[in-house]
Amino acid sequence: MDAFATAEIIYGTGKRFDSLLVIKWGPGIGSTIVIDNKVYEGRHGKTAELGHVIVEKDGLKCSCGKRGCLETILSAGALAKISSKEKLDYSLDLFAKSIVNTCSIIAPNRIILAGPLFADKSMRDKIISFCREYDPSCDESKILYTSLSGKESYIGPVAVYFSGLVMCSN
């Protein structure tokens, strides 16, 4: 996830802003914080584990060992098991609350959405709509879709490699 955020800073939509919350949604939910155009590494290299924010008190056990993590209800596998529009809306609303609450803490200039599940515009629009209900400033001008769509699998390592070359030459 940090590698993809590095690509956003160098090549993507994120290069225009100095602080970001980058969220990637696919098999799981990953996120990274960018401060002053640098990926925030945090203690032990872990930051912004949005997928592991607890959203359900007695929820399912997560791969991280906790119960009720956002990822237990919105990973690609969990999403495939949702059988009703009401349950989907409930789950997306929890995602939106998690995004808005995270933004209340880190105050990013922009939120960048990436990954195969955000590729679905109707899904993005639904989440942005829920975010906007909690915080009117969380609209399409603040929550942006990556310009690097379709390149997520390789653009991060490329960005890290080239940023490392630049650092070595200085």
C-alpha positions in Angstrom: 0.0 0.0 0.0 2.8 2.4 0.8 4.4 1.7 -2.6 1.1 2.6 -4.4 0.9 5.8 -2.3 4.4 6.7 -3.4 3.2 6.3 -7.0 0.3 8.6 -6.3 2.7 11.2 -5.0 5.0 10.9 -8.0 2.7 10.1 -11.0 -0.9 10.3 -9.9 -3.6 12.7 -8.7 -1.8 13.0 -5.4 1.1 14.9 -6.8 -1.0 18.1 -6.6 -1.6 17.8 -2.8 0.8 17.6 0.1 -1.3 15.5 2.5 -3.4 12.5 1.5 -5.3 9.5 2.7 -4.9 6.9 0.1 -7.4 4.0 0.3 -7.2 0.9 -1.8 -10.1 -1.5 -1.8 -10.0 -5.0 -3.4 -9.3 -8.3 -1.7 -8.9 -6.2 1.5 -8.9 -2.6 2.6 -5.6 -0.9 2.7 -4.7 2.7 3.4 -1.7 5.0 3.7 -1.2 8.5 5.1 0.9 11.0 3.1 2.2 14.0 5.0 4.3 16.7 3.3 4.5 14.6 0.2 6.0 11.7 2.1 4.5 8.4 3.0 4.1 8.3 6.8 5.7 5.1 8.0 4.6 5.1 11.7 5.8 2.9 14.4 6.9 -0.6 13.1 6.0 0.5 9.6 2.3 0.3 10.2 -0.1 3.2 9.6 -3.6 3.9 8.7 -4.9 0.3 8.9 -8.4 1.4 7.9 -9.4 -2.1 7.1 -8.7 -3.0 10.8 -10.8 -0.3 12.3 -13.4 -2.0 14.5 -16.9 -1.2 13.3 -19.0 -4.0 14.8 -18.9 -4.9 18.5 -19.5 -8.6 18.2 -18.4 -8.9 14.6 -16.5 -11.7 12.9 -13.0 -12.6 13.8 -10.5 -10.8 11.4 -7.2 -12.1 10.1 -5.5 -9.6 12.4 -6.9 -11.3 15.5 -9.5 -8.6 16.4 -13.2 -8.9 16.0 -15.5 -6.7 13.9 -12.9 -5.0 11.7 -14.2 -3.2 8.6 -12.4 -5.7 6.4 -14.5 -8.6 7.8 -17.6 -7.0 6.2 -16.1 -5.3 3.1 -13.3 -7.4 1.8 -14.0 -8.8 -1.6 -14.9 -12.2 -0.2 -17.3 -10.7 2.5 -18.8 -8.4 -0.1 -19.7 -11.3 -2.3 -21.8 -12.8 0.5 -23.9 -9.7 1.0 -27.4 -10.7 -0.1 -29.5 -7.5 0.2 -29.3 -3.8 -0.7 -30.0 -2.9 2.9 -27.0 -4.9 4.1 -24.8 -3.5 1.4 -25.9 0.1 2.3 -25.2 -0.7 6.0 -21.7 -1.9 5.2 -20.9 1.0 2.9 -22.2 3.4 5.5 -19.7 1.9 8.0 -17.0 2.3 5.4 -18.0 6.0 5.0 -18.0 6.6 8.8 -14.5 5.1 9.0 -13.2 7.3 6.2 -14.8 10.5 7.7 -13.5 9.7 11.2 -10.0 9.0 9.9 -10.1 12.4 8.1 -11.2 14.1 11.4 -7.9 12.8 12.9 -5.4 13.3 10.1 -7.1 16.2 8.1 -5.8 15.3 4.6 -6.1 17.7 1.7 -7.6 14.9 -0.4 -8.7 11.3 -0.2 -7.5 9.1 -3.1 -9.5 6.0 -3.9 -8.0 3.1 -5.7 -8.3 -0.6 -6.3 -10.7 -2.9 -8.2 -13.8 -2.3 -6.0 -13.5 1.4 -6.3 -13.3 1.0 -10.0 -17.0 0.6 -10.0 -18.2 4.3 -10.2 -21.6 3.5 -8.7 -19.9 2.0 -5.6 -17.6 5.1 -5.3 -20.5 7.4 -5.7 -22.5 5.6 -3.0 -19.6 5.8 -0.5 -19.0 9.5 -1.3 -22.7 10.1 -0.8 -22.6 8.5 2.6 -19.4 10.4 3.5 -21.0 13.7 2.5 -24.0 12.9 4.9 -21.5 12.9 7.8 -19.3 15.7 6.6 -20.5 18.0 3.8 -16.9 18.8 2.8 -16.3 15.1 1.9 -17.6 15.5 -1.7 -16.3 14.8 -5.2 -13.8 17.7 -4.9 -12.2 16.1 -1.8 -12.6 12.4 -2.5 -10.9 11.6 -5.8 -10.5 8.5 -7.9 -6.9 7.6 -8.8 -5.6 8.5 -12.2 -3.5 5.3 -11.9 -6.4 2.9 -12.2 -5.4 -0.4 -13.8 -1.8 0.1 -12.9 -2.1 -0.7 -9.2 -0.3 -4.0 -9.5 3.0 -2.6 -10.8 3.1 1.2 -10.5 4.0 1.2 -6.8 7.1 -0.9 -7.1 8.2 1.2 -10.1 7.7 4.4 -8.2 9.7 3.1 -5.2 12.5 1.9 -7.4 12.8 5.2 -9.2 12.4 7.3 -6.1 15.3 5.2 -4.6 17.5 6.0 -7.6 16.8 9.7 -7.2 17.7 9.6 -3.6 20.9 7.6 -4.3 22.0 10.1 -6.9 21.7 13.1 -4.6 
